[in-house]
Amino acid sequence: MNFTAQKASRKWANGAFGRIAAAMVTAAAAALLIGMPVEPAWAAKASHAAPWDNLFRHLQPRPRAKARHAVVPLPKPRPADAPSAEHPPEKEQASSEKDKAKEQAAPAPQPSACRLALTDEVAIAPSIPDIRGANGCGGEDLVRLEAIVLPDKRRVSVKPAAILRCPMASALAEWIRNDIAPLAERLGSAVSDLDNFDSFECRGRNRIVGAKLSEHGRANALDVRAFKLTDGTSISLTDRTVPRKLRETVLHSACTRFSTVLGPGSDWYHEDHIHLDLMERRGNYRICQWDVWDPLPQRAPLLPAERPEEAPPREVAAKPDDAKSDANRSDKPDANKSGAKPDAAKSDAESNGEKSEKAEPAREDKPATKKRRKNRRS
């Protein structure tokens, strides 16, 4: 503001108003020099609320509160003497080197005795990592049984390949090599394939939800459906057309080598295959449930066979109606027993002009019966 006392006195007239104006100009100039804001008198008067402003107080918008900014704590600055992330400290490097040395010095897990015995000369069964599934599924010392090598170096393919524990795979290989292969040779052929119906599967018994864990879930069971020979024939173990003696031979050999054998007759879940496993039970208890059914007849009989002549006569119980008829026949007169009809006897007597003695008293009795009826009615 470029005001002075002389200019103010020239602009306004001398008097009270002029003196007030000069004083205001002087105060404003002093405030500017000091640096403090000074509210003019007219502004101070205007700042006082008018008496009618309270009437419209509820219509005036309320002032909004100021937004609060959340203060996020920042991490402390990295100290100057801290090691860089690219180069770990010497202690950490030393510990990592020690761990590597321990791992190298620790011996590798030794293969089991079963794994050492199950060589490529017995079976093509590479080892696979252990399986640890839910609810106890899986197992250790597992192999993938792809084929069984016979003593003459021929292979019996397992289709599809079975995931089994090593002891179960070893028992299956011994069964094929020592029992099934000689049986096929007696038939004039050799075993070429093993039909694997099911091996490892994490499930309950008989595929029932919530049932006890099956041996299939432990990789300790195999379902066999048939054997295929080199001449193209297939031997189904549950087929009734297969000779009974052959199926019984397979039954006895399987029950000797495995702790559980389930087939037709055990339950309706095993009507089309044979279940084999090495389940360990108390007292070395074994289960062998496989009924070797007889072959079905080629043609069903339409009529029953004729009764032989030398068969004894059949005894038929008397019916109640026959007893009543016999009693009625015994009450009839002798004439009826002789076979003559009463009407025929009457006609003969009338034709000869003779009257029977029995007929006359019957006629005399008729009126008496009528009188009696009349008397009864009266």
C-alpha positions as a Markdown table, in Angstrom:
| # | Residue | x | y | z |
|---|---|---|---|---|
| 1 | Met | 0.0 | 0.0 | 0.0 |
| 2 | Asn | 1.5 | 3.3 | -1.1 |
| 3 | Phe | -0.3 | 5.6 | 1.5 |
| 4 | Thr | 1.1 | 8.4 | 3.6 |
| 5 | Ala | -0.3 | 10.8 | 6.1 |
| 6 | Gln | 0.2 | 13.8 | 3.8 |
| 7 | Lys | -1.7 | 12.1 | 0.9 |
| 8 | Ala | -4.5 | 11.1 | 3.3 |
| 9 | Ser | -4.9 | 14.6 | 4.6 |
| 10 | Arg | -5.1 | 15.9 | 1.1 |
| 11 | Lys | -7.8 | 13.4 | 0.0 |
| 12 | Trp | -10.1 | 13.6 | 3.0 |
| 13 | Ala | -11.2 | 16.8 | 4.8 |
| 14 | Asn | -9.8 | 17.7 | 8.2 |
| 15 | Gly | -11.9 | 16.7 | 11.2 |
| 16 | Ala | -12.7 | 13.7 | 13.2 |
| 17 | Phe | -13.1 | 11.5 | 10.2 |
| 18 | Gly | -9.9 | 12.7 | 8.8 |
| 19 | Arg | -8.0 | 12.1 | 12.0 |
| 20 | Ile | -9.4 | 8.5 | 12.2 |
| 21 | Ala | -8.4 | 7.8 | 8.6 |
| 22 | Ala | -4.9 | 9.1 | 9.2 |
| 23 | Ala | -4.6 | 7.0 | 12.3 |
| 24 | Met | -5.7 | 3.9 | 10.3 |
| 25 | Val | -3.3 | 4.6 | 7.6 |
| 26 | Thr | -0.5 | 5.0 | 10.1 |
| 27 | Ala | -1.4 | 1.7 | 11.8 |
| 28 | Ala | -1.5 | -0.2 | 8.5 |
| 29 | Ala | 1.8 | 1.1 | 7.5 |
| 30 | Ala | 3.3 | 0.1 | 10.9 |
| 31 | Ala | 1.9 | -3.4 | 10.5 |
| 32 | Leu | 3.4 | -3.8 | 7.1 |
| 33 | Leu | 6.7 | -2.7 | 8.5 |
| 34 | Ile | 6.5 | -5.1 | 11.4 |
| 35 | Gly | 5.2 | -8.0 | 9.3 |
| 36 | Met | 2.0 | -8.8 | 11.2 |
| 37 | Pro | -1.4 | -8.8 | 9.5 |
| 38 | Val | -3.8 | -6.2 | 10.9 |
| 39 | Glu | -7.5 | -6.5 | 10.3 |
| 40 | Pro | -9.0 | -3.2 | 9.3 |
| 41 | Ala | -11.8 | -1.8 | 11.5 |
| 42 | Trp | -14.4 | -2.1 | 8.8 |
| 43 | Ala | -13.5 | -5.8 | 8.3 |
| 44 | Ala | -13.7 | -6.3 | 12.1 |
| 45 | Lys | -17.2 | -4.8 | 12.1 |
| 46 | Ala | -18.2 | -7.0 | 9.2 |
| 47 | Ser | -17.0 | -10.1 | 10.9 |
| 48 | His | -19.6 | -9.8 | 13.6 |
| 49 | Ala | -22.6 | -11.9 | 12.8 |
| 50 | Ala | -25.8 | -10.1 | 12.0 |
| 51 | Pro | -28.8 | -10.8 | 14.3 |
| 52 | Trp | -30.7 | -12.5 | 11.6 |
| 53 | Asp | -28.0 | -14.9 | 10.6 |
| 54 | Asn | -29.1 | -17.4 | 13.4 |
| 55 | Leu | -32.4 | -17.8 | 11.6 |
| 56 | Phe | -30.7 | -19.7 | 8.7 |
| 57 | Arg | -28.0 | -21.5 | 10.7 |
| 58 | His | -29.6 | -25.0 | 10.1 |
| 59 | Leu | -29.6 | -24.4 | 6.4 |
| 60 | Gln | -25.9 | -23.7 | 6.2 |
| 61 | Pro | -23.7 | -26.7 | 5.2 |
| 62 | Arg | -21.6 | -28.0 | 8.0 |
| 63 | Pro | -17.9 | -27.8 | 7.4 |
| 64 | Arg | -16.3 | -31.2 | 6.5 |
| 65 | Ala | -13.5 | -32.5 | 8.7 |
| 66 | Lys | -10.1 | -32.7 | 7.2 |
| 67 | Ala | -9.0 | -36.1 | 5.8 |
| 68 | Arg | -6.5 | -37.9 | 7.9 |
| 69 | His | -3.6 | -39.4 | 6.2 |
| 70 | Ala | -2.4 | -42.7 | 7.6 |
| 71 | Val | 1.2 | -42.7 | 8.4 |
| 72 | Val | 2.8 | -45.9 | 7.1 |
| 73 | Pro | 6.0 | -46.7 | 8.9 |
| 74 | Leu | 8.9 | -47.1 | 6.6 |
| 75 | Pro | 11.7 | -49.6 | 7.1 |
| 76 | Lys | 14.8 | -48.4 | 8.8 |
| 77 | Pro | 17.6 | -47.6 | 6.4 |
| 78 | Arg | 20.1 | -50.4 | 5.8 |
| 79 | Pro | 23.1 | -49.9 | 8.0 |
| 80 | Ala | 26.3 | -49.0 | 6.2 |
| 81 | Asp | 28.2 | -52.0 | 7.6 |
| 82 | Ala | 25.6 | -54.6 | 6.4 |
| 83 | Pro | 26.8 | -57.0 | 3.8 |
| 84 | Ser | 25.4 | -56.8 | 0.3 |
| 85 | Ala | 22.7 | -59.3 | -0.8 |
| 86 | Glu | 24.8 | -60.4 | -3.8 |
| 87 | His | 27.7 | -61.6 | -1.6 |
| 88 | Pro | 26.6 | -63.5 | 1.5 |
| 89 | Pro | 28.7 | -63.2 | 4.6 |
| 90 | Glu | 31.6 | -65.6 | 5.1 |
| 91 | Lys | 29.7 | -67.4 | 7.9 |
| 92 | Glu | 26.7 | -68.3 | 5.7 |
| 93 | Gln | 29.0 | -69.5 | 3.0 |
| 94 | Ala | 30.8 | -71.7 | 5.5 |
| 95 | Ser | 27.6 | -73.2 | 6.8 |
| 96 | Ser | 26.3 | -73.9 | 3.2 |
| 97 | Glu | 29.6 | -75.6 | 2.4 |
| 98 | Lys | 29.4 | -77.7 | 5.5 |
| 99 | Asp | 25.8 | -78.8 | 4.6 |
| 100 | Lys | 27.0 | -79.8 | 1.2 |
| 101 | Ala | 29.9 | -81.7 | 2.6 |
| 102 | Lys | 27.5 | -83.5 | 5.0 |
| 103 | Glu | 25.2 | -84.4 | 2.1 |
| 104 | Gln | 28.1 | -85.8 | 0.1 |
| 105 | Ala | 29.4 | -87.6 | 3.1 |
| 106 | Ala | 26.0 | -89.1 | 4.1 |
| 107 | Pro | 25.6 | -92.6 | 2.5 |
| 108 | Ala | 22.9 | -93.1 | 0.0 |
| 109 | Pro | 19.9 | -95.3 | 1.1 |
| 110 | Gln | 20.8 | -98.9 | 0.5 |
| 111 | Pro | 18.5 | -100.9 | -1.7 |
| 112 | Ser | 16.4 | -103.5 | 0.1 |
| 113 | Ala | 17.1 | -107.3 | -0.1 |
| 114 | Cys | 14.0 | -107.7 | -2.3 |
| 115 | Arg | 15.3 | -105.0 | -4.7 |
| 116 | Leu | 18.7 | -106.7 | -4.9 |
| 117 | Ala | 17.0 | -110.1 | -5.7 |
| 118 | Leu | 14.7 | -108.6 | -8.3 |
| 119 | Thr | 17.2 | -108.3 | -11.1 |
| 120 | Asp | 16.7 | -107.9 | -14.8 |
| 121 | Glu | 17.1 | -111.7 | -15.1 |
| 122 | Val | 13.9 | -112.1 | -13.1 |
| 123 | Ala | 11.8 | -109.2 | -14.1 |
| 124 | Ile | 11.9 | -105.8 | -15.8 |
| 125 | Ala | 10.9 | -103.7 | -12.8 |
| 126 | Pro | 12.6 | -100.3 | -12.4 |
| 127 | Ser | 12.3 | -98.6 | -9.0 |
| 128 | Ile | 10.1 | -95.6 | -8.6 |
| 129 | Pro | 10.0 | -92.9 | -5.8 |
| 130 | Asp | 8.0 | -93.6 | -2.7 |
| 131 | Ile | 4.3 | -92.6 | -2.8 |
| 132 | Arg | 2.8 | -90.8 | 0.2 |
| 133 | Gly | -0.8 | -90.1 | -0.4 |
| 134 | Ala | -3.8 | -89.2 | 1.7 |
| 135 | Asn | -5.3 | -91.6 | 4.3 |
| 136 | Gly | -2.2 | -93.8 | 4.3 |
| 137 | Cys | -2.2 | -94.5 | 0.5 |
| 138 | Gly | 1.1 | -95.4 | -1.2 |
| 139 | Gly | 4.2 | -97.1 | 0.2 |
| 140 | Glu | 7.9 | -97.5 | 0.0 |
| 141 | Asp | 10.3 | -99.7 | -2.0 |
| 142 | Leu | 8.0 | -99.5 | -5.1 |
| 143 | Val | 8.7 | -100.8 | -8.5 |
| 144 | Arg | 7.0 | -100.6 | -11.9 |
| 145 | Leu | 6.6 | -104.1 | -13.1 |
| 146 | Glu | 6.7 | -104.1 | -16.9 |
| 147 | Ala | 7.6 | -107.7 | -17.7 |
| 148 | Ile | 8.6 | -111.0 | -16.2 |
| 149 | Val | 11.6 | -112.8 | -17.6 |
| 150 | Leu | 11.2 | -116.6 | -17.8 |
| 151 | Pro | 14.1 | -119.0 | -17.3 |
| 152 | Asp | 14.4 | -119.4 | -21.1 |
| 153 | Lys | 14.9 | -115.6 | -21.4 |
| 154 | Arg | 11.4 | -115.1 | -22.9 |
| 155 | Arg | 9.4 | -112.2 | -21.4 |
| 156 | Val | 5.8 | -112.2 | -20.2 |
| 157 | Ser | 4.5 | -108.6 | -20.6 |
| 158 | Val | 2.3 | -107.1 | -17.9 |
| 159 | Lys | -0.3 | -105.1 | -19.7 |
| 160 | Pro | -0.6 | -102.4 | -18.5 |
| 161 | Ala | 2.5 | -102.1 | -16.3 |
| 162 | Ala | 1.7 | -102.6 | -12.6 |
| 163 | Ile | 2.9 | -100.4 | -9.7 |
| 164 | Leu | 3.6 | -102.7 | -6.8 |
| 165 | Arg | 5.7 | -103.1 | -3.7 |
| 166 | Cys | 8.9 | -105.0 | -4.3 |
| 167 | Pro | 7.8 | -108.1 | -2.3 |
| 168 | Met | 4.5 | -108.3 | -4.2 |
| 169 | Ala | 6.2 | -108.0 | -7.6 |
| 170 | Ser | 8.7 | -110.7 | -6.6 |
| 171 | Ala | 6.0 | -113.1 | -5.5 |
| 172 | Leu | 4.1 | -112.5 | -8.8 |
| 173 | Ala | 7.3 | -113.1 | -10.8 |
| 174 | Glu | 7.9 | -116.4 | -9.0 |
| 175 | Trp | 4.3 | -117.5 | -9.5 |
| 176 | Ile | 4.5 | -116.9 | -13.3 |
| 177 | Arg | 8.0 | -118.4 | -13.7 |
| 178 | Asn | 7.5 | -121.6 | -11.6 |
| 179 | Asp | 3.8 | -122.3 | -11.9 |
| 180 | Ile | 2.0 | -120.7 | -14.8 |
| 181 | Ala | 4.8 | -121.1 | -17.4 |
| 182 | Pro | 5.1 | -124.9 | -16.9 |
| 183 | Leu | 1.3 | -125.2 | -17.0 |
| 184 | Ala | 1.3 | -123.4 | -20.4 |
| 185 | Glu | 4.0 | -125.8 | -21.6 |
| 186 | Arg | 1.9 | -128.8 | -20.8 |
| 187 | Leu | -0.8 | -127.2 | -23.0 |
| 188 | Gly | 1.7 | -127.1 | -25.9 |
| 189 | Ser | 2.3 | -123.3 | -25.8 |
| 190 | Ala | 3.9 | -120.5 | -23.7 |
| 191 | Val | 2.7 | -117.5 | -21.8 |
| 192 | Ser | 3.2 | -114.2 | -23.5 |
| 193 | Asp | 1.0 | -111.6 | -21.7 |
| 194 | Leu | -0.5 | -111.1 | -18.3 |
| 195 | Asp | -3.9 | -109.2 | -18.2 |
| 196 | Asn | -3.5 | -106.7 | -15.4 |
| 197 | Phe | -7.0 | -105.6 | -14.4 |
| 198 | Asp | -5.9 | -103.3 | -11.5 |
| 199 | Ser | -2.8 | -102.6 | -9.4 |
| 200 | Phe | -2.1 | -99.5 | -7.4 |
| 201 | Glu | -5.2 | -97.2 | -6.7 |
| 202 | Cys | -5.8 | -95.1 | -3.7 |
| 203 | Arg | -9.3 | -96.3 | -2.7 |
| 204 | Gly | -11.3 | -98.2 | -0.2 |
| 205 | Arg | -12.2 | -101.9 | -0.4 |
| 206 | Asn | -14.5 | -102.8 | -3.3 |
| 207 | Arg | -14.4 | -99.1 | -4.3 |
| 208 | Ile | -16.8 | -98.2 | -1.5 |
| 209 | Val | -16.5 | -94.6 | -0.2 |
| 210 | Gly | -15.5 | -94.6 | 3.4 |
| 211 | Ala | -14.6 | -98.3 | 3.6 |
| 212 | Lys | -11.3 | -99.6 | 5.0 |
| 213 | Leu | -8.2 | -98.9 | 2.8 |
| 214 | Ser | -7.8 | -101.6 | 0.2 |
| 215 | Glu | -4.5 | -103.4 | -0.4 |
| 216 | His | -4.6 | -101.8 | -3.8 |
| 217 | Gly | -4.1 | -98.4 | -2.0 |
| 218 | Arg | -0.9 | -99.8 | -0.4 |
| 219 | Ala | 0.4 | -101.1 | -3.8 |
| 220 | Asn | 0.2 | -104.6 | -2.3 |
| 221 | Ala | -2.4 | -106.2 | -4.6 |
| 222 | Leu | -3.0 | -107.2 | -8.2 |
| 223 | Asp | -6.2 | -108.2 | -10.1 |
| 224 | Val | -5.5 | -110.8 | -12.8 |
| 225 | Arg | -8.1 | -111.4 | -15.4 |
| 226 | Ala | -6.5 | -113.7 | -18.0 |
| 227 | Phe | -3.3 | -115.1 | -19.5 |
| 228 | Lys | -2.5 | -114.9 | -23.1 |
| 229 | Leu | -0.5 | -117.6 | -24.9 |
| 230 | Thr | 1.9 | -117.4 | -27.8 |
| 231 | Asp | -0.5 | -119.2 | -30.1 |
| 232 | Gly | -3.1 | -116.4 | -29.6 |
| 233 | Thr | -5.4 | -118.2 | -27.2 |
| 234 | Ser | -6.5 | -116.5 | -24.0 |
| 235 | Ile | -7.1 | -118.3 | -20.8 |
| 236 | Ser | -9.7 | -116.4 | -18.7 |
| 237 | Leu | -9.5 | -117.6 | -15.1 |
| 238 | Thr | -13.3 | -117.0 | -14.5 |
| 239 | Asp | -14.5 | -118.5 | -17.8 |
| 240 | Arg | -16.5 | -121.7 | -17.4 |
| 241 | Thr | -15.6 | -122.9 | -20.8 |
| 242 | Val | -11.9 | -123.3 | -19.7 |
| 243 | Pro | -11.3 | -126.8 | -18.5 |
| 244 | Arg | -12.1 | -127.2 | -14.8 |
| 245 | Lys | -8.9 | -129.1 | -14.0 |
| 246 | Leu | -6.8 | -126.2 | -15.5 |
| 247 | Arg | -8.6 | -123.6 | -13.3 |
| 248 | Glu | -8.3 | -125.8 | -10.2 |
| 249 | Thr | -4.5 | -126.0 | -10.8 |
| 250 | Val | -4.2 | -122.2 | -11.0 |
| 251 | Leu | -6.3 | -121.9 | -7.8 |
| 252 | His | -4.1 | -124.2 | -5.8 |
| 253 | Ser | -0.9 | -122.5 | -7.0 |
| 254 | Ala | -2.2 | -119.0 | -6.2 |
| 255 | Cys | -3.5 | -119.9 | -2.7 |
| 256 | Thr | -0.1 | -121.4 | -1.9 |
| 257 | Arg | 1.9 | -118.2 | -2.8 |
| 258 | Phe | -0.5 | -115.3 | -1.8 |
| 259 | Ser | -2.1 | -114.6 | 1.5 |
| 260 | Thr | -5.4 | -113.5 | -0.1 |
| 261 | Val | -7.1 | -115.0 | -3.1 |
| 262 | Leu | -10.6 | -113.8 | -4.1 |
| 263 | Gly | -12.6 | -115.0 | -7.1 |
| 264 | Pro | -16.1 | -116.1 | -8.1 |
| 265 | Gly | -18.1 | -117.1 | -5.1 |
| 266 | Ser | -16.4 | -114.7 | -2.6 |
| 267 | Asp | -18.6 | -111.8 | -3.5 |
| 268 | Trp | -20.1 | -110.2 | -6.6 |
| 269 | Tyr | -17.2 | -107.8 | -6.9 |
| 270 | His | -14.8 | -110.6 | -8.0 |
| 271 | Glu | -16.9 | -112.5 | -10.5 |
| 272 | Asp | -14.8 | -111.5 | -13.5 |
| 273 | His | -11.3 | -111.5 | -12.1 |
| 274 | Ile | -9.0 | -112.9 | -9.4 |
| 275 | His | -7.7 | -110.7 | -6.6 |
| 276 | Leu | -4.2 | -111.5 | -5.2 |
| 277 | Asp | -2.4 | -109.7 | -2.4 |
| 278 | Leu | 0.2 | -110.2 | 0.4 |
| 279 | Met | -1.8 | -108.8 | 3.3 |
| 280 | Glu | -0.2 | -109.6 | 6.7 |
| 281 | Arg | -2.6 | -110.9 | 9.2 |
| 282 | Arg | -2.3 | -112.2 | 12.8 |
| 283 | Gly | -1.1 | -115.7 | 13.0 |
| 284 | Asn | -0.3 | -115.8 | 9.3 |
| 285 | Tyr | -4.0 | -116.2 | 8.5 |
| 286 | Arg | -4.8 | -116.7 | 4.8 |
| 287 | Ile | -8.0 | -116.3 | 2.8 |
| 288 | Cys | -8.7 | -118.4 | -0.3 |
| 289 | Gln | -12.2 | -117.9 | -1.7 |
| 290 | Trp | -12.6 | -119.0 | -5.3 |
| 291 | Asp | -15.3 | -121.3 | -6.5 |
| 292 | Val | -14.4 | -123.2 | -9.7 |
| 293 | Trp | -17.8 | -123.5 | -11.3 |
| 294 | Asp | -18.7 | -126.4 | -13.6 |
| 295 | Pro | -19.2 | -125.6 | -17.3 |
| 296 | Leu | -22.8 | -124.6 | -18.3 |
| 297 | Pro | -24.7 | -127.1 | -20.5 |
| 298 | Gln | -24.5 | -126.4 | -24.2 |
| 299 | Arg | -28.3 | -126.7 | -24.7 |
| 300 | Ala | -30.8 | -126.1 | -21.9 |
| 301 | Pro | -33.4 | -129.0 | -21.6 |
| 302 | Leu | -36.9 | -127.9 | -22.7 |
| 303 | Leu | -38.8 | -130.9 | -21.2 |
| 304 | Pro | -38.1 | -133.1 | -18.2 |
| 305 | Ala | -36.8 | -136.6 | -18.9 |
| 306 | Glu | -39.2 | -139.4 | -19.2 |
| 307 | Arg | -39.9 | -141.5 | -16.1 |
| 308 | Pro | -38.2 | -144.9 | -16.3 |
| 309 | Glu | -40.3 | -148.0 | -16.3 |
| 310 | Glu | -38.5 | -149.6 | -13.3 |
| 311 | Ala | -39.3 | -146.5 | -11.1 |
| 312 | Pro | -41.7 | -147.2 | -8.2 |
| 313 | Pro | -45.2 | -145.9 | -8.4 |
| 314 | Arg | -45.9 | -142.5 | -7.2 |
| 315 | Glu | -47.9 | -142.0 | -4.1 |
| 316 | Val | -50.6 | -139.4 | -4.4 |
| 317 | Ala | -52.3 | -138.1 | -1.4 |
| 318 | Ala | -56.1 | -138.4 | -1.3 |
| 319 | Lys | -58.1 | -135.2 | -1.8 |
| 320 | Pro | -60.9 | -134.2 | 0.5 |
| 321 | Asp | -63.4 | -134.1 | -2.4 |
| 322 | Asp | -62.7 | -137.8 | -3.1 |
| 323 | Ala | -63.4 | -138.8 | 0.5 |
| 324 | Lys | -66.8 | -137.1 | 0.3 |
| 325 | Ser | -67.7 | -138.8 | -2.9 |
| 326 | Asp | -66.8 | -142.2 | -1.4 |
| 327 | Ala | -69.1 | -141.5 | 1.6 |
| 328 | Asn | -72.0 | -140.6 | -0.6 |
| 329 | Arg | -71.6 | -143.7 | -2.7 |
| 330 | Ser | -71.7 | -145.9 | 0.5 |
| 331 | Asp | -75.1 | -144.4 | 1.5 |
| 332 | Lys | -76.8 | -145.3 | -1.9 |
| 333 | Pro | -78.8 | -148.6 | -2.3 |
| 334 | Asp | -77.4 | -151.7 | -3.8 |
| 335 | Ala | -79.1 | -151.1 | -7.1 |
| 336 | Asn | -76.9 | -148.1 | -7.6 |
| 337 | Lys | -73.8 | -150.1 | -6.7 |
| 338 | Ser | -74.7 | -152.6 | -9.3 |
| 339 | Gly | -74.6 | -149.9 | -11.9 |
| 340 | Ala | -78.3 | -149.8 | -12.7 |
| 341 | Lys | -79.9 | -146.4 | -12.6 |
| 342 | Pro | -83.1 | -145.8 | -10.5 |
| 343 | Asp | -85.0 | -144.3 | -13.4 |
| 344 | Ala | -84.2 | -147.2 | -15.6 |
| 345 | Ala | -85.5 | -149.7 | -12.9 |
| 346 | Lys | -88.8 | -147.8 | -12.6 |
| 347 | Ser | -89.3 | -147.8 | -16.4 |
| 348 | Asp | -88.8 | -151.6 | -16.5 |
| 349 | Ala | -91.2 | -152.3 | -13.7 |
| 350 | Glu | -93.9 | -150.2 | -15.3 |
| 351 | Ser | -93.4 | -151.8 | -18.6 |
| 352 | Asn | -94.0 | -155.3 | -17.1 |
| 353 | Gly | -97.1 | -154.1 | -15.2 |
| 354 | Glu | -95.5 | -154.8 | -11.9 |
| 355 | Lys | -95.2 | -152.4 | -9.0 |
| 356 | Ser | -92.4 | -152.4 | -6.7 |
| 357 | Glu | -93.0 | -153.0 | -3.0 |
| 358 | Lys | -90.9 | -150.0 | -2.2 |
| 359 | Ala | -92.8 | -147.6 | -4.3 |
| 360 | Glu | -96.3 | -148.2 | -2.7 |
| 361 | Pro | -95.4 | -147.3 | 0.9 |
| 362 | Ala | -93.7 | -144.3 | -0.4 |
| 363 | Arg | -96.9 | -143.1 | -2.0 |
| 364 | Glu | -98.9 | -143.7 | 1.2 |
| 365 | Asp | -96.4 | -141.7 | 3.2 |
| 366 | Lys | -96.7 | -138.7 | 0.9 |
| 367 | Pro | -100.1 | -137.5 | 2.2 |
| 368 | Ala | -99.0 | -137.9 | 5.8 |
| 369 | Thr | -96.0 | -135.6 | 5.2 |
| 370 | Lys | -98.4 | -133.1 | 3.7 |
| 371 | Lys | -100.6 | -133.2 | 6.7 |
| 372 | Arg | -97.8 | -132.7 | 9.0 |
| 373 | Arg | -96.7 | -129.7 | 7.1 |
| 374 | Lys | -100.2 | -128.3 | 7.3 |
| 375 | Asn | -100.3 | -128.9 | 11.0 |
| 376 | Arg | -96.9 | -127.2 | 11.4 |
| 377 | Arg | -98.1 | -124.2 | 9.4 |
| 378 | Ser | -101.2 | -123.9 | 11.5 |
